[in-house]
């Protein structure tokens, strides 16, 4: 039996002809999805550099007690003199002729007093004196005839107050140049021998002043060593140049630039000067920075400046950014004018001073699209956002020919909302670290106290590996110098600054 192939009917032929365009459309649709490939915007180095931190002026009160200076000089100045063993010529006077004197004086302990720019070392002196003539009579010989006395016996001894005055001059090399000279004498009860009308007060004054004057160089050297302003300022200058570890991988660098001091002034036994230091502090994240220490510059002039200010950098690496984008965007399906796309990948990178959001999609379109914008930091919400994030120029040029519905504004706005990154915790952490760094001992006699009181945004900066919000932290900082601390002794613990 012979079998023959059936001839296709005209109806079947028409059905096949109708299905071919559908198949081709389906195939074309698959190819279409695969062809949504937009060239990525170029990477590029940022053109906007992080601004240099503003300078701040830190005032350092330096107070030195000179109470021990009087005690140090005390043993170098005689407590008194006695010239009562023999009669000494006093001078020739009318009527009585040559007069001779026996005298002595004694002083109380030396007293030091600072008044403004000078130091007085004074002594309260008591003395007594007798005067006599030594007439000679032919055949009878010579004999001593006492003419008068004061302070002898039960009566009070006459007194005078004698002092040396040391003027303190400040030099540009941070040294004090003391210059000691006799100060005016204040006489109490004078020794005036009325019978002969002879006053020996001036003589005793000169005796005591001579003794004190011989001690003047020792007083100068003692005061110079006691103040030691240069050594004290050098200690502070060296200590504040060292990086301060705020936490693991976070360091505060104070960076002093120049300094000046007010002329020393004093009251009682305390001498005070204020050293003003211009600093440019910054926070360094990473390894401990290497700082080339500079020697203390000569004292100059420092204009009154703003309070302490330091830059805080809240940095967010792109790896962290991409992780956040993955949680917010990857796996989400978006509807755009009746079409659906699902995000399969998202990442951010820098392009000059802007950022590029790369989004991979599948669904009614398959491929990669790009959005570009300038990041900004909101100080209220402490969030980095990209409010002008929009499709890249390349996307806008190619998508209308492939899938113009992807340029839908609602899709752009949803992607823009996803590209927001909270920095509050990072800023709070860095702020706390700076607060901690501002309250500690820097050396054996230098103590640092301070705190951050307000934050001001300086902008968002695009780095090759991260986004960073740079914030100016305003606050206060004080440096305290413990002049009593000895080499090797630990300074007192600082009191942490109150939170504001």
C-alpha positions in Angstrom: 0.0 0.0 0.0 1.4 3.3 -0.9 1.4 6.3 1.5 1.6 9.9 0.3 2.3 13.1 2.3 -0.7 15.3 2.7 -0.5 18.5 1.0 -0.6 21.6 3.3 -3.8 23.3 3.2 -4.1 27.0 2.5 -5.5 27.5 6.0 -2.4 26.0 7.6 -0.2 28.2 5.5 -2.0 31.3 6.6 -1.6 30.3 10.3 2.1 29.8 9.9 2.5 33.1 8.2 0.7 34.8 11.1 2.9 33.1 13.8 6.2 34.1 12.2 6.0 37.8 13.1 5.1 36.9 16.6 8.1 34.6 17.0 10.3 37.3 15.5 8.8 39.9 17.9 9.5 37.6 20.8 13.1 37.0 19.6 13.5 40.7 19.0 12.3 41.4 22.5 14.9 39.1 23.9 17.6 40.8 21.9 16.2 44.2 22.9 16.6 43.4 26.6 20.2 42.3 26.0 21.0 45.5 24.2 20.2 48.0 27.0 23.9 48.8 27.5 24.7 52.4 28.3 28.4 53.5 28.3 29.5 54.3 31.9 30.4 57.8 32.8 34.2 58.2 33.1 35.9 58.1 36.4 37.9 61.1 37.4 39.8 62.7 40.2 38.0 65.2 42.4 38.7 68.8 41.5 37.5 70.2 44.8 40.1 69.8 47.6 39.2 69.6 51.2 39.7 73.1 52.6 42.5 73.7 55.1 41.2 73.9 58.6 40.8 77.4 60.0 43.4 78.5 62.6 42.4 78.8 66.2 44.0 80.7 69.1 44.5 78.8 72.3 45.4 80.9 75.4 47.6 79.2 78.0 47.8 80.9 81.4 51.1 80.4 83.0 51.3 81.1 86.7 54.5 80.9 88.7 54.8 81.2 92.4 57.9 83.1 93.6 57.2 82.6 97.3 60.3 80.4 97.5 62.6 83.1 96.1 62.7 85.0 99.4 63.5 81.7 101.2 66.3 80.9 98.6 67.8 84.4 99.1 67.4 84.4 102.8 70.5 82.4 103.6 72.6 84.5 101.2 71.9 87.8 103.0 73.4 88.4 106.5 70.8 88.7 109.3 72.6 91.6 110.7 75.9 93.4 111.6 77.5 94.4 114.8 80.1 97.2 115.0 80.0 97.7 118.7 83.4 96.3 119.7 85.2 99.5 118.8 84.5 103.2 118.2 84.6 104.1 114.5 85.0 107.6 113.2 81.6 109.1 112.1 82.8 112.6 111.0 83.6 116.1 112.3 80.8 118.2 113.6 80.7 121.7 114.9 81.3 122.3 118.6 82.1 118.6 119.4 84.7 118.0 116.7 85.4 114.5 115.6 82.6 112.1 116.6 82.8 108.3 116.8 80.1 105.7 116.6 79.3 102.2 117.7 76.3 100.6 116.0 74.5 97.4 115.1 71.5 96.3 113.1 69.4 93.2 112.7 66.6 92.3 110.3 63.5 90.2 110.2 63.1 87.5 107.5 63.1 88.8 103.9 59.6 89.5 102.4 58.9 89.2 98.7 56.1 91.1 97.1 55.2 91.3 93.4 53.3 94.4 92.2 52.8 94.6 88.4 56.0 94.3 86.6 58.4 94.4 89.6 59.4 92.3 92.5 60.3 93.9 95.9 62.5 92.0 98.4 62.3 94.0 101.6 63.7 93.8 105.1 62.4 95.3 108.3 65.5 96.5 110.2 66.0 97.4 113.9 69.2 99.1 115.0 70.9 100.9 117.8 73.8 103.4 117.9 75.9 105.3 120.4 78.1 108.3 119.5 81.0 109.7 121.5 83.8 112.2 121.4 87.4 111.5 122.2 88.9 114.8 123.6 92.4 115.0 124.7 93.5 117.3 127.5 97.2 118.1 128.1 98.7 116.3 131.1 95.2 114.6 131.7 95.3 112.6 128.5 92.4 111.5 126.2 89.2 109.9 127.2 85.9 108.7 125.6 82.9 110.9 126.3 79.5 109.4 125.2 77.4 112.1 123.6 74.2 110.2 123.1 72.5 106.9 122.0 69.3 105.4 120.6 67.9 102.0 121.0 70.1 101.2 124.0 68.4 100.0 127.1 64.8 99.2 127.6 63.4 101.7 125.0 62.3 100.6 121.5 64.9 100.3 118.8 64.6 102.7 115.8 63.5 100.9 112.6 63.8 101.3 108.9 62.5 99.3 105.9 65.0 98.6 103.2 64.2 96.9 99.9 65.6 95.9 96.5 63.3 96.2 93.5 63.6 93.8 90.6 62.1 95.0 87.3 61.0 92.2 85.0 61.5 92.6 81.3 60.2 90.1 78.8 62.4 89.3 75.7 61.4 87.8 72.4 63.5 84.7 73.0 61.0 83.8 75.8 63.4 84.7 78.6 62.9 87.1 81.6 65.5 89.7 82.1 65.4 90.7 85.8 67.2 93.9 86.9 67.6 94.5 90.6 68.3 97.9 92.1 67.8 99.5 95.5 64.3 100.6 96.3 63.3 103.8 98.2 63.9 103.4 102.0 61.1 104.0 104.4 62.3 105.1 107.8 60.2 104.3 110.8 61.6 105.7 114.1 64.7 107.7 113.3 67.9 107.7 115.4 68.4 111.4 116.0 70.8 112.2 118.8 69.4 115.5 119.8 72.1 116.5 122.2 74.6 116.7 119.4 72.0 117.0 116.7 73.4 114.0 114.8 71.1 111.6 112.8 72.7 108.2 112.2 69.6 106.8 110.3 71.1 107.5 106.9 74.3 105.7 107.9 72.5 102.5 109.0 70.4 102.7 105.8 73.6 102.6 103.7 75.0 99.8 105.7 71.9 97.6 105.2 71.5 98.6 101.5 75.1 97.7 100.8 74.5 94.2 102.2 71.4 93.7 100.1 72.9 95.2 97.0 75.7 92.6 97.1 72.9 90.0 96.9 71.3 91.6 93.8 73.0 89.3 91.2 71.9 86.3 93.2 68.3 87.6 93.4 68.3 88.2 89.6 69.6 84.6 88.9 67.2 83.1 91.4 64.2 84.9 89.9 65.4 84.0 86.3 65.6 80.3 87.3 62.4 80.3 89.2 60.4 81.7 86.3 62.1 79.7 83.5 59.5 80.9 81.1 61.3 79.6 78.0 61.6 76.1 79.4 58.0 76.0 80.4 56.7 77.2 77.0 59.1 74.8 75.2 57.7 71.9 77.2 54.1 72.9 76.2 55.2 73.5 72.6 56.8 70.1 72.3 53.9 68.3 74.0 51.1 69.8 71.8 53.0 68.8 68.6 52.6 65.1 69.3 49.6 63.3 67.7 47.0 62.5 70.3 45.4 59.1 70.0 41.6 59.5 70.2 40.8 55.8 69.5 42.0 53.0 67.3 43.1 54.6 64.0 41.9 58.1 65.0 44.4 60.8 65.9 44.0 64.5 66.8 46.9 66.7 65.5 46.9 70.2 67.1 49.6 71.6 64.8 50.8 74.8 66.6 52.2 77.5 64.2 53.2 80.5 66.2 53.0 81.9 69.7 53.2 85.1 71.7 53.2 86.0 75.4 52.0 89.0 77.4 54.6 90.7 79.6 54.6 89.1 83.0 52.5 90.7 85.7 52.2 89.8 89.3 50.5 90.3 92.6 51.6 89.1 96.0 54.0 86.2 95.4 52.4 85.1 92.1 53.7 86.0 88.6 51.4 85.4 85.6 51.7 85.6 81.9 49.4 84.4 79.1 50.8 82.6 76.2 48.6 82.6 73.0 49.3 79.9 70.5 47.9 79.8 67.0 47.0 76.2 66.1 45.5 74.5 63.1 44.0 71.3 64.5 42.8 68.4 62.4 41.6 64.8 62.8 43.6 62.1 61.0 42.0 58.7 60.4 44.4 55.8 59.7 47.9 55.2 60.9 49.5 57.4 63.4 50.7 60.5 61.5 54.4 61.3 61.5 54.8 64.9 62.6 58.1 66.7 62.1 58.5 68.7 65.3 59.6 72.3 64.9 61.4 74.3 67.5 59.7 77.0 69.5 59.7 80.2 67.4 60.4 83.6 68.8 57.6 85.3 70.6 55.7 87.5 68.1 52.2 89.0 68.0 49.0 87.0 67.9 45.8 88.7 66.9 42.7 87.7 68.9 41.2 84.7 67.1 38.2 82.6 67.1 37.8 79.8 69.6 39.0 76.3 69.0 37.9 74.6 65.8 38.8 71.3 64.3 37.7 69.5 61.2 35.8 66.2 61.6 35.8 63.8 58.6 33.0 61.2 58.6 34.2 58.9 55.8 32.1 56.2 54.2 34.0 53.7 52.0 32.3 52.8 48.7 32.2 49.2 49.9 30.0 50.3 52.8 27.9 52.5 50.4 27.4 49.6 48.0 26.3 47.3 50.8 23.7 49.9 51.8 22.6 50.2 48.2 22.3 46.5 48.0 19.9 46.4 50.9 17.8 49.3 49.7 17.6 48.6 45.9 18.8 45.1 44.9 15.8 42.7 44.4 13.2 45.5 44.2 10.9 45.6 41.2 9.9 49.0 39.9 7.0 49.8 37.6 7.7 52.4 34.9 4.8 53.2 32.5 3.4 49.7 32.4 6.8 48.1 32.3 8.6 46.3 35.1 12.3 46.0 35.9 14.0 44.4 38.8 17.3 45.7 40.2 20.0 43.0 40.2 22.9 45.2 41.3 23.8 48.7 42.4 27.0 50.4 43.2 28.4 54.0 43.6 31.7 55.5 42.4 33.3 58.9 42.0 33.5 60.9 38.8 35.2 64.2 39.6 33.2 66.0 42.3 30.1 64.0 41.4 29.0 60.4 42.0 27.8 57.8 39.6 25.0 55.3 40.6 25.3 52.2 38.4 22.1 50.1 38.4 21.8 46.7 36.7 18.2 45.7 35.8 16.3 42.8 34.3 12.7 42.3 33.2 11.2 44.3 30.4 14.6 45.7 30.0 17.9 44.0 30.7 21.2 45.9 31.1 22.9 48.7 33.0 21.8 52.3 33.4 23.7 55.2 35.1 22.6 58.2 37.1 24.9 61.1 38.1 24.6 63.8 40.7 26.4 65.9 43.3 26.3 64.6 46.9 25.2 67.0 49.7 25.2 66.7 53.5 22.2 67.7 55.5 23.4 68.8 59.0 19.9 68.4 60.5 19.3 64.8 59.4 23.1 64.1 59.1 22.4 62.3 55.9 24.4 62.3 52.6 22.0 62.5 49.7 22.2 63.3 46.0 19.2 65.6 45.4 20.1 66.2 41.8 20.7 62.6 40.9 19.5 62.1 37.3 20.1 59.9 34.3 23.5 60.3 32.8 24.0 62.1 29.5 24.8 58.7 27.9 21.6 57.2 29.3 19.5 60.1 28.0 21.0 59.8 24.6 20.6 56.0 24.1 17.6 55.0 26.1 15.0 56.8 23.9 16.0 54.5 21.0 15.8 51.3 23.2 13.5 51.7 26.2 12.5 55.3 26.6 10.1 54.3 29.4 13.2 53.7 31.6 13.7 57.5 31.7 10.4 57.8 33.7 10.8 60.4 36.5 9.1 58.2 39.1 11.8 55.6 38.6 14.5 58.2 38.8 13.0 59.6 42.1 12.8 56.1 43.6 16.5 55.4 42.8 17.4 58.9 44.1 15.6 58.1 47.4 17.6 54.9 47.7 20.9 56.7 47.4 20.9 58.3 50.9 23.4 57.4 53.5 23.1 58.1 57.2 26.3 59.5 58.9 24.9 60.4 62.3 26.5 57.5 64.1 29.8 58.1 62.4 29.9 61.8 63.2 28.8 61.2 66.8 31.6 58.6 67.2 34.3 60.9 65.8 32.9 63.8 67.9 33.1 61.6 71.0 36.7 60.6 70.1 37.7 64.2 69.7 36.1 65.1 73.1 38.1 62.3 74.7 41.3 63.5 73.0 40.7 67.0 74.3 40.7 65.8 78.0 43.9 64.2 79.0 47.5 64.8 80.2 50.0 65.6 77.5 53.1 65.5 79.6 54.5 65.7 83.1 53.2 69.3 83.6 50.8 69.9 80.7 47.0 69.2 80.9 44.5 69.5 78.1 40.8 70.2 78.6 38.1 71.0 76.1 35.1 69.8 74.2 33.1 70.2 71.0 30.1 72.5 71.3 28.7 72.9 67.7 29.0 71.4 64.2 29.0 73.2 60.9 29.0 71.3 57.6 31.7 72.2 55.1 30.5 69.9 52.4 30.7 66.4 50.9 33.9 65.4 49.2 34.3 62.6 46.7 37.4 60.5 47.1 38.7 57.6 45.0 37.7 55.0 47.6 35.0 56.8 49.7 32.5 59.6 50.3 33.3 61.9 53.2 31.3 64.6 54.9 33.6 67.2 56.3 32.3 69.1 59.4 33.8 72.0 61.2 33.5 71.3 65.0 33.6 74.5 67.1 34.4 74.2 70.7 36.8 75.2 73.4 40.3 74.0 74.4 42.5 75.0 77.2 46.0 74.1 78.1 47.0 74.1 81.7 50.6 74.2 82.9 51.3 72.8 86.4 54.5 74.7 87.3 54.8 72.7 90.5 55.2 69.4 88.6 58.8 68.1 88.8 60.5 66.1 86.1 59.2 62.6 86.2 56.2 63.3 88.3 52.7 62.6 86.9 50.5 65.7 86.5 47.0 65.7 88.1 44.3 63.9 86.3 42.2 66.2 84.1 38.5 66.8 84.8 36.5 65.8 81.7 34.7 68.6 80.0 31.0 68.7 80.5 28.9 67.6 77.6 27.0 70.4 75.9 
